[in-house]
């Protein structure tokens, strides 16, 4: 039996946001590997083994998947959102690069998913309608000074921004430092969107101005979108719509 590895994004949470391509890969898989809550989104069935692991063992998880594929198993490595956006695709390729030469003959594919910033943007309008960037605020794999430099340069370039992993129990103060930098460099009426558990029944979309933003508005289930200086809010009857115009005047 010829093995393979598919690195798949399960989307932001709603089952109907999992693509048909990924559903087909899961139907053909013999093994699913991933972080505990993501693996638990997979429906068990006969002939499918589910391998759960902690969030900080990405390389071990990737090596396990590649080794099983080398043994002839059909392995799906699951991430939330898109696997290439702060997720497992890079970890698998890092393990592949540094692993046995025989792994390089394996069929390894990445299947895209809907990442949280796109689901959050759609739920709130079109805040990423012009140039934007995404920054992972976790300092687990890079130092804080790198995060701060990228944040300041992104503000200087007037990008709209998407913040992943803004705040957690182990990092309660980092997002407060981010808000402090934004207040030093942006106008008080800069638009922020706190999108929590987007696409799930627990979804919350909170649109605020920078002057009113508080660190506790974010947690690990939240993606934070920050508008550019051009981003606008339309007050409609049912909700506020946030969008960034498609053009920049000379």
C-alpha positions as CSV (number, residue, x, y, z in Angstrom):
1,X,0.0,0.0,0.0
2,X,1.3,3.4,-1.0
3,X,1.2,5.9,1.8
4,X,0.7,9.7,1.7
5,X,0.4,12.7,3.9
6,X,-2.3,15.4,3.4
7,X,-2.0,18.5,5.5
8,X,-5.6,19.8,5.8
9,X,-7.3,22.9,7.2
10,X,-10.6,22.3,8.9
11,X,-11.7,25.9,8.6
12,X,-12.7,28.2,11.5
13,X,-15.2,25.9,13.2
14,X,-18.4,25.5,11.2
15,X,-18.7,22.0,9.6
16,X,-20.0,23.5,6.3
17,X,-16.7,25.5,6.0
18,X,-14.7,22.3,5.6
19,X,-14.0,21.9,1.8
20,X,-15.2,18.9,-0.2
21,X,-11.6,18.2,-1.1
22,X,-10.7,17.8,2.6
23,X,-13.8,15.7,3.3
24,X,-12.7,13.3,0.6
25,X,-9.2,13.1,2.0
26,X,-10.6,12.3,5.5
27,X,-12.8,9.6,4.0
28,X,-9.7,7.9,2.4
29,X,-7.4,8.3,5.4
30,X,-6.3,5.5,7.7
31,X,-4.9,7.9,10.3
32,X,-5.6,11.5,11.5
33,X,-2.9,13.4,13.4
34,X,-3.4,16.7,15.2
35,X,-3.8,18.9,18.2
36,X,-6.4,17.5,20.6
37,X,-9.4,19.8,19.9
38,X,-8.9,19.6,16.1
39,X,-8.8,15.8,16.0
40,X,-11.9,15.7,18.1
41,X,-13.7,17.4,15.3
42,X,-13.2,14.3,13.1
43,X,-16.1,11.7,13.3
44,X,-14.7,8.3,14.3
45,X,-15.2,5.4,11.9
46,X,-14.0,1.8,11.5
47,X,-10.5,1.7,10.0
48,X,-9.6,5.2,11.1
49,X,-7.1,5.8,13.9
50,X,-7.1,9.2,15.6
51,X,-3.8,10.4,17.1
52,X,-4.2,13.4,19.5
53,X,-1.3,15.4,20.8
54,X,-0.6,18.6,22.7
55,X,-0.2,21.9,21.0
56,X,3.5,22.3,21.6
57,X,4.7,19.1,19.9
58,X,4.3,20.1,16.3
59,X,7.5,18.6,15.0
60,X,7.0,15.3,16.9
61,X,3.5,15.2,15.4
62,X,4.8,15.9,11.9
63,X,7.5,13.3,12.2
64,X,4.9,10.7,13.4
65,X,2.7,11.5,10.3
66,X,5.6,11.1,7.9
67,X,6.8,7.9,9.5
68,X,3.3,6.4,9.3
69,X,3.1,7.4,5.6
70,X,6.5,5.8,5.0
71,X,4.9,2.6,6.4
72,X,2.1,2.8,3.9
73,X,-0.6,4.6,5.8
74,X,-2.7,7.4,4.5
75,X,-2.4,10.2,7.0
76,X,-4.3,13.5,7.3
77,X,-2.6,16.1,9.5
78,X,-5.4,18.4,10.6
79,X,-5.2,22.1,11.6
80,X,-7.9,24.7,12.1
81,X,-8.3,27.4,9.5
82,X,-5.8,27.0,6.8
83,X,-2.8,24.7,7.4
84,X,-0.4,27.2,5.8
85,X,-1.3,30.1,8.1
86,X,0.4,29.7,11.5
87,X,-0.4,26.0,11.4
88,X,1.0,22.5,10.6
89,X,2.1,22.8,7.0
90,X,5.4,24.5,7.9
91,X,6.0,22.0,10.7
92,X,5.6,19.0,8.3
93,X,8.0,20.5,5.8
94,X,10.5,21.3,8.5
95,X,10.4,17.7,9.6
96,X,10.6,16.5,6.0
97,X,13.7,18.7,5.3
98,X,15.6,17.4,8.4
99,X,14.2,13.8,8.3
100,X,15.4,10.6,6.5
101,X,16.1,11.0,2.8
102,X,13.4,8.3,2.1
103,X,10.7,10.7,3.3
104,X,11.3,12.9,0.3
105,X,9.8,10.3,-2.0
106,X,6.5,10.5,-0.1
107,X,3.3,12.1,-1.6
108,X,2.9,15.1,0.7
109,X,0.1,17.6,-0.2
110,X,-1.4,20.7,1.4
111,X,-5.2,21.2,1.1
112,X,-6.3,24.8,1.9
113,X,-8.9,25.8,4.3
114,X,-10.7,29.0,5.3
115,X,-8.5,30.7,7.9
116,X,-10.0,32.7,10.8
117,X,-9.1,36.1,9.5
118,X,-11.0,35.6,6.3
119,X,-14.1,34.2,8.2
120,X,-13.9,37.1,10.6
121,X,-13.6,39.6,7.8
122,X,-16.6,38.1,6.0
123,X,-18.6,38.2,9.2
124,X,-17.9,41.9,9.7
125,X,-17.9,43.2,6.1
126,X,-14.7,43.7,4.1
127,X,-12.0,45.1,6.5
128,X,-9.3,43.4,4.5
129,X,-10.5,44.9,1.3
130,X,-7.1,46.5,0.5
131,X,-3.5,45.6,1.4
132,X,-3.2,43.7,4.7
133,X,-0.9,41.6,6.8
134,X,-1.2,38.9,9.4
135,X,0.9,38.8,12.6
136,X,1.0,35.9,15.1
137,X,1.3,37.6,18.5
138,X,2.5,34.5,20.3
139,X,6.2,34.8,21.4
140,X,6.6,31.0,21.9
141,X,8.5,30.7,18.6
142,X,9.9,34.2,18.1
143,X,11.0,37.0,20.5
144,X,8.8,39.9,21.5
145,X,11.2,42.4,19.8
146,X,10.5,40.8,16.5
147,X,6.7,41.1,17.0
148,X,7.0,44.7,18.0
149,X,9.2,45.6,15.0
150,X,6.8,43.9,12.6
151,X,3.8,45.6,14.3
152,X,5.4,49.1,14.1
153,X,6.4,48.7,10.5
154,X,2.9,47.4,9.5
155,X,1.4,50.5,11.1
156,X,3.9,52.7,9.3
157,X,2.9,51.0,6.0
158,X,-0.7,51.6,6.9
159,X,-1.7,47.9,6.4
160,X,-4.9,46.6,7.8
161,X,-3.8,43.8,10.2
162,X,-5.0,40.5,11.4
163,X,-3.7,39.3,14.8
164,X,-3.6,35.6,15.6
165,X,-3.1,34.2,19.1
166,X,-3.6,37.6,20.8
167,X,-3.9,36.6,24.4
168,X,-3.8,33.4,26.5
169,X,-3.5,32.4,30.1
170,X,0.2,31.9,29.7
171,X,0.6,35.3,27.9
172,X,-1.9,37.6,29.7
173,X,0.0,40.8,29.2
174,X,1.3,40.7,25.6
175,X,-1.9,42.0,23.9
176,X,-2.0,45.0,26.3
177,X,1.5,45.9,25.1
178,X,0.2,45.6,21.5
179,X,-2.7,48.0,22.3
180,X,-0.2,50.4,23.9
181,X,1.9,50.5,20.7
182,X,-1.2,51.0,18.5
183,X,-2.2,53.9,20.7
184,X,1.2,55.4,20.3
185,X,1.2,55.1,16.5
186,X,-2.5,55.3,15.4
187,X,-5.4,57.7,15.8
188,X,-7.9,56.9,18.6
189,X,-10.7,56.2,16.1
190,X,-8.8,53.4,14.4
191,X,-11.3,50.5,14.0
192,X,-10.7,47.2,15.7
193,X,-12.8,44.0,15.3
194,X,-12.7,41.3,17.9
195,X,-14.1,38.2,16.3
196,X,-14.4,35.3,18.8
197,X,-15.3,31.7,17.8
198,X,-16.1,32.9,14.3
199,X,-18.5,30.7,12.3
200,X,-19.6,28.7,15.4
201,X,-22.8,29.1,17.5
202,X,-20.7,31.0,20.0
203,X,-19.6,33.6,17.5
204,X,-19.2,37.2,18.8
205,X,-18.2,40.1,16.6
206,X,-17.3,43.2,18.5
207,X,-16.4,46.4,16.6
208,X,-14.7,49.1,18.7
209,X,-12.5,52.1,18.3
210,X,-8.9,51.8,19.5
211,X,-9.5,54.2,22.3
212,X,-12.1,51.8,23.7
213,X,-10.3,48.5,23.2
214,X,-9.3,46.5,26.2
215,X,-6.9,43.5,26.5
216,X,-9.6,41.3,28.0
217,X,-11.7,41.6,24.8
218,X,-9.4,38.9,23.3
219,X,-8.5,35.4,24.1
220,X,-7.1,32.4,22.2
221,X,-10.4,31.9,20.4
222,X,-10.3,35.4,19.1
223,X,-8.8,36.9,15.9
224,X,-8.4,40.6,16.1
225,X,-8.6,42.7,12.9
226,X,-7.2,46.2,12.9
227,X,-8.3,48.6,10.1
228,X,-6.0,50.8,8.2
229,X,-6.3,54.6,8.4
230,X,-8.9,54.4,5.6
231,X,-11.1,51.7,7.1
232,X,-14.7,52.8,7.6
233,X,-17.8,51.7,9.6
234,X,-21.3,51.8,8.1
235,X,-24.0,51.9,10.7
236,X,-26.9,49.7,9.4
237,X,-30.1,48.7,11.0
238,X,-29.1,45.2,11.8
239,X,-25.4,45.6,12.4
240,X,-22.2,47.6,11.8
241,X,-20.4,46.9,8.5
242,X,-16.7,47.5,8.4
243,X,-14.8,47.9,5.1
244,X,-11.5,49.2,3.7
245,X,-11.8,51.0,0.4
246,X,-10.3,49.4,-2.7
247,X,-8.2,52.4,-3.6
248,X,-5.8,54.8,-2.1
249,X,-5.8,58.5,-3.2
250,X,-2.5,60.0,-4.4
